[in-house]
Amino acid sequence: MNGPEQNLRDELRFDRFADGALLGGKKKGRLPAMGWNSWNAFGSSNSWELTKAQADRIKELGLDRLGYQYVVLDDGCYQSARKDGHLAAAEGKFPEDYAGIADYIHEKGLKFGMYNDIGTKVCSGAEVGICGHEDVDAADYHRWQIDYIKVDNCYYPWDDATFSDRENARYTYAPAIRGIRVSYPEGGRTLSAGGSEAETVGSGVEIRDGVAYGIGTYDGTGPEHSPVGCRSGELVFTVGVDFDTDAELFVDYATGREPARGSWLQVAVGEGAAVRYYYDGFLEETADPVEEAPVEGDPEQNKGVPRKVPVVFRESRPIRISLKAGENRIRLMNHRRQENTLCSYVKVREALAKAAPDRDIVFSLCEWGKTQPQNWGCRIGDSWRILNDITFQVGSDTKKGRAVWEDDYTASITSQYNKAVIMDEFAGLDKGWNDPDMMVIGLDGITETMARTHMAAWCMMNAPLMLGLDLREVQEGDAVFRIIANKELISLNQDPLGIQAKRVFTTAEADDPATAYIRDNHRIDVLAKPLADGSIALSFINLSMEDRQEKISISKDRILSSIGHKMKDQQARDAFENASSCRVVDLWTGDETTVSDGNFSVDKLAGCDNHTIRIIPQK
Amino acid sequence: MSEAQKEIPNSLTIGGFLELLSAADPHAQGFRPAFAFDPEQTLLRKTAARILHFYMRDILAVPDIPDITPAAVLKDLYDCRVCVNSIAQIYLRGIMEPREYPGGLLLFDGSAPVDELLAGHIISRTLQP
């Protein structure tokens, strides 16, 4: 592996993320995928016997008729290494050729999904990552007639992703920068990072003692940061000249191999369509940024602990740039975390498109929110994971997996919900879907009430509905079945208008409930979602594990002001606004009521419960 | 060269570890954890945790400790997404201890190799009733 793509196509650049151009043959208009994925149920222990049983149960339970059509083999389906350069089925667990598995699943009228990883290995450690094998693997996937592929991000060679070398942070952050010197025939300027001609743009850049750190993109794998707003930061110097001139730029920098101080710098002048790139690569290292610690106690025990070393600055070799008469914005940046990852996913999708140009393959990005895929995923993916996993306690053939309602990290229903619920503006039929991970309904630790709310929230948020339980445990008509087979809820998720619900109210303090990132679960949220037939879905969700007795009421005006512009058309909006009354259907009980005063309310909610309704305006 | 292929003195291979486990417990003869591995690769701490956890779960029928949140004191717990539960189970049962770094930082150090001495200790602890 020599390094990331040196000469990035312009369409893969950060400045182009917002233009909406699709890559790799991606199609618009796909609704969230529905199906079953092996990971939460069986983890690495999955086998053909188990998968076959799930496909059989999908048919027997009639789940396919409700939309659950993809049967996806997650990690654990390959041998530990390639066989003659090709992916090979895990011995003893799967038949030798996946074509037979695909045939079985297709003969049932279902669709077949598989798994890989843009790194050198898949997450379980098998050395079968797709990196560098895109064409070979795409041909095999075509032969296996896949309809869906989930692509992970472990062992990624150019970022400090899971299992990757932590020093790969050198690719994804710019060096610490103390200033620049610009020299041109008519004169020159020396500017410092802490000076008035410098500014930080975006987020994450910090000026400490006159030095800029954190030029790069936030790691979004954990739940710490909001996904809303610019998650990358640049250091920008404004340099005015009286006439067009060529110049030499010298950067005063110190490299590193850690988050917030790396070694890769991008230099550009201007923005958007007018941007011109002048440098995109490593700067010469200034010193070994990390040394092994002086040992206290057992040297073996303390091996590898980094200690701070003095930051040594140096001036870069000259970087030739062109300045235009007037003010020039010289951007020092590193957007490679996003650009490299996008580039790797594009290679996979392009290889699949080349191998199987007529095959409709769902492309599920699973880089866990690390590189802020809400900014670029819509160009290549049909959905993108937004966080690390919803559970780490996956099941096996003999033991159910386990999940929880709340957790400080990502491994809970509410951790995923809290982030996804403010990401509606990133999703849509012309983009793709935020993916708060496969569902944990049916796992230990999840009560019936939690499962109902989990289902309602995922349906309201247009999340992919990938079941993660052992369907052999489900019987038609039992509690789990009634939840996952709730046609009314599924119809919200699969509504052809394709709008993710917006949070229109929360009992938590928030300037704007639609975008405030709230991780304290002691609250009730209200989500509203316009539907294709002119009706509105409304969900009151108690995030707290405690019962709440207060009355929450949402007016028609609030709904209209929040999502009126997203309704199907002006006629639908007018019909709702001018309705003399509304028919209200409880989507869990089927009970119907009439609301004439334009206020939709709930008097109390049990802990973790929801009240989800469809509002149908009456003339 | 991958981390698992580096030459490490006294390190053990995955296959060697499975042999030690088999020698210590007849029930382990023929046991293979249900994940892909190369028996010739150096045994890393995270792989040892996975093998022992799968062994306890699938052969000894030891139920998982349901609440693994106390294991979040290990600051690198989530570094290995497929090993999180195994590391947590093995740590919470006292089978493998964390490494304490200056400042009280506790790490599991999943990518560090396991030598024969440590392998013997952790197998012994796993098999203790």
Interface residues (C-beta under 8 A of the other chain):
Chain A: G43 S44 S45 D75 G76 Y78 Q79 S80 A81 A90 K93 C123 S124 G125 A126 E127 C154 T162 F163 G222 A293 E296 Q301 N302 K303 G304 V305 N388 D389 F392 Q393 V394 S396 T398 K399 R402 D407 D408 Y409 A411 D444 G445
Chain B: S2 A34 F35 A36 F37 D38 T47 F54 R57 D58 A61 P63 D64 P66 I68 T69 A72 Y78 D79 C80 R81 V82 V84 N85 A88 R99 E100 Y101 P102 D109 A112
